[in-house]
Amino acid sequence: MFETYIIAVTTFFATIGPIDVAVVFAGLTSDKSSRTKSKLAIRGVVIAGILLLLFALLGEKILNSLGITLAALRTAGGILLLLIGIDMVFARESGGTSATADEVEEAEQSQDISVFPLATPLIAGPGAIGAVILLMADVEGDYAQQAMVILGLLSILLMTLVSLLGASQIHKILGVTGLHVITRIFGVILCALAVQFMFDGIKQSGMFT
């Protein structure tokens, strides 16, 4: 059970990227007061949390209604996470975990960034949504294990909120090099998890039996 929690925390840390989100948030709110920053951070994390919890609870049912099997979900989810992990290892911007250049430019012109781009796609992006559906489906029927996945998600959301509230300090302490080191470490771990998801999906599909 604890292993499920660790996998969930590692996966969500990599796909949400609390520190990376904080750096972008610091840049987008450089001209705002501390009180405004706090309000935007709290609102963004709450909205993202609601979105991710909805996908955690209903995502598999939606996929089932579309005729998508668990094997296909594991394989496709593994491919998506692998692509994100590779981008992390090479310290490249990924549309699966962060806002694109066009999205950031649009956000700079907005007064309220809590929904866009903070809640989505920075926090609840394609990578995080795919991960939460995949992890919940992977422990289908085991409510204790699913509770561990949700607990892992809430832990990273709390870490994200703390990172947003201290965004300026984190950026100063770690710098670009420090951020890239952390990103690369979790990128390698995410790649390994992604490949395992792909192996499990292919095995479950029965293609080679």
C-alpha positions in Angstrom: 0.0 0.0 0.0 2.8 2.4 0.9 4.5 1.5 -2.4 1.4 2.8 -4.3 1.6 6.1 -2.4 5.3 6.5 -3.3 4.6 5.7 -7.0 1.7 8.2 -7.0 3.8 10.9 -5.3 6.7 10.4 -7.7 4.4 10.4 -10.8 2.5 13.5 -9.7 5.6 15.3 -8.8 7.0 14.7 -12.2 3.8 15.5 -14.2 2.7 18.5 -12.1 6.1 19.8 -11.3 5.4 22.0 -8.2 8.8 23.8 -8.5 8.5 24.4 -12.3 4.9 25.8 -11.8 6.2 28.1 -9.0 8.9 29.5 -11.3 6.3 30.3 -14.1 3.9 31.7 -11.4 6.6 34.0 -10.1 7.2 35.4 -13.6 3.5 35.9 -14.3 2.8 37.7 -10.9 6.0 39.8 -10.6 3.9 43.0 -10.6 1.3 41.8 -8.1 1.1 42.2 -4.3 1.8 39.4 -1.9 -1.9 39.2 -1.0 -3.0 38.9 -4.6 -0.4 36.3 -5.3 -1.7 34.2 -2.3 -5.3 34.5 -3.5 -4.3 33.4 -7.0 -2.2 30.5 -5.8 -4.9 29.2 -3.4 -7.6 29.5 -6.0 -5.5 27.9 -8.8 -4.6 24.9 -6.7 -8.2 24.4 -5.5 -9.6 24.5 -9.0 -6.8 22.1 -10.3 -7.5 19.8 -7.4 -11.2 19.6 -8.2 -10.5 18.9 -11.8 -7.9 16.1 -11.0 -10.2 14.5 -8.4 -13.1 14.5 -10.9 -10.9 12.7 -13.4 -9.7 10.3 -10.7 -13.2 9.3 -9.8 -14.9 9.5 -13.2 -12.1 9.2 -15.8 -12.2 5.4 -16.0 -16.0 5.3 -16.4 -15.7 7.8 -19.3 -13.1 5.7 -21.0 -15.1 2.5 -20.5 -18.1 4.2 -22.1 -15.9 4.9 -25.1 -14.8 1.2 -25.2 -11.2 1.9 -24.2 -9.7 -1.1 -22.3 -7.4 -0.9 -19.3 -4.6 -2.4 -21.4 -4.9 0.4 -24.0 -5.0 3.0 -21.2 -1.9 1.6 -19.6 0.0 1.5 -22.9 -1.2 4.9 -24.1 -0.6 6.5 -20.7 2.8 4.9 -20.6 3.7 6.5 -23.9 2.5 9.9 -22.8 4.4 9.8 -19.6 7.5 8.5 -21.4 7.4 11.5 -23.8 7.1 13.9 -20.8 9.9 12.1 -18.9 12.2 12.4 -21.9 11.5 16.1 -22.1 12.3 16.4 -18.4 15.6 14.5 -18.7 16.7 16.9 -21.5 15.3 19.9 -19.6 12.9 20.8 -22.5 9.6 22.6 -22.2 6.7 20.1 -22.5 3.1 21.0 -23.4 2.1 18.0 -21.3 3.4 19.6 -18.0 3.6 23.3 -18.7 2.0 26.1 -20.7 3.2 26.8 -24.2 4.8 30.0 -25.2 1.5 31.3 -26.8 -0.4 30.4 -23.6 2.1 32.2 -21.4 1.9 35.3 -23.7 -1.9 35.3 -23.4 -1.7 34.8 -19.6 0.6 37.9 -19.3 -2.3 40.0 -20.6 -4.8 38.6 -18.1 -5.4 39.9 -14.6 -6.7 36.6 -13.2 -4.4 33.7 -14.0 -5.8 31.3 -11.4 -7.9 29.3 -13.9 -5.7 29.8 -17.0 -2.9 29.0 -17.1 -2.3 28.2 -13.4 -5.0 25.6 -12.7 -4.8 24.3 -16.2 -2.6 23.5 -18.0 0.2 24.3 -15.5 -1.1 22.1 -12.6 -3.9 20.0 -14.1 -2.3 19.5 -17.5 -2.6 16.5 -19.9 0.3 14.7 -18.1 -1.3 15.0 -14.7 -4.8 14.1 -16.0 -3.5 11.1 -17.8 -1.5 10.0 -14.8 -4.4 10.2 -12.3 -6.7 8.2 -14.6 -4.0 5.6 -15.2 -3.0 5.2 -11.5 -6.6 4.9 -10.4 -7.4 2.4 -13.1 -4.3 0.4 -12.2 -5.6 -0.3 -8.7 -9.3 -0.7 -9.8 -11.5 -2.3 -7.2 -9.0 -1.9 -4.3 -10.3 1.1 -2.4 -7.4 1.3 0.0 -4.9 1.5 -2.9 -7.0 4.1 -4.7 -7.1 6.1 -1.4 -3.3 6.0 -1.5 -3.3 7.4 -5.1 -5.6 10.3 -4.0 -3.5 10.9 -0.9 -0.4 11.1 -3.2 -2.2 13.6 -5.4 -3.3 15.7 -2.4 0.3 15.6 -1.1 1.7 17.0 -4.3 -1.1 19.6 -4.6 -0.2 20.8 -1.0 3.5 20.9 -2.0 2.5 22.9 -5.1 0.6 25.4 -3.0 3.6 25.8 -0.7 5.8 26.3 -3.7 3.6 28.9 -5.2 3.4 30.9 -1.9 7.2 30.9 -1.8 7.8 31.0 -5.5 10.2 34.0 -5.5 12.4 32.5 -2.7 12.5 29.1 -4.4 13.7 30.6 -7.7 16.4 32.6 -6.0 17.7 29.6 -3.9 17.7 26.9 -6.6 18.4 29.0 -9.7 18.2 27.5 -13.2 20.8 24.8 -12.6 19.1 23.6 -9.4 15.7 23.4 -11.2 17.2 21.4 -14.0 18.9 18.9 -11.7 15.6 18.2 -9.9 13.7 18.0 -13.2 16.2 15.5 -14.7 16.2 13.2 -11.6 12.4 12.9 -11.6 12.4 12.6 -15.4 14.5 9.5 -15.2 12.2 8.0 -12.6 9.1 8.9 -14.6 10.6 7.3 -17.8 11.1 4.0 -15.8 7.5 4.1 -14.5 6.2 4.9 -18.0 8.0 1.9 -19.6 6.6 -0.4 -16.8 3.1 0.9 -17.6 3.6 0.1 -21.2 5.0 -3.4 -20.5 1.9 -4.1 -18.2 -0.5 -2.8 -20.9 1.1 -4.9 -23.7 1.1 -8.0 -21.4 -2.5 -7.5 -20.4 -3.6 -7.0 -24.0 -2.7 -10.6 -24.8 -1.0 -9.6 -28.1 1.9 -12.1 -27.6 0.0 -15.0 -26.1 
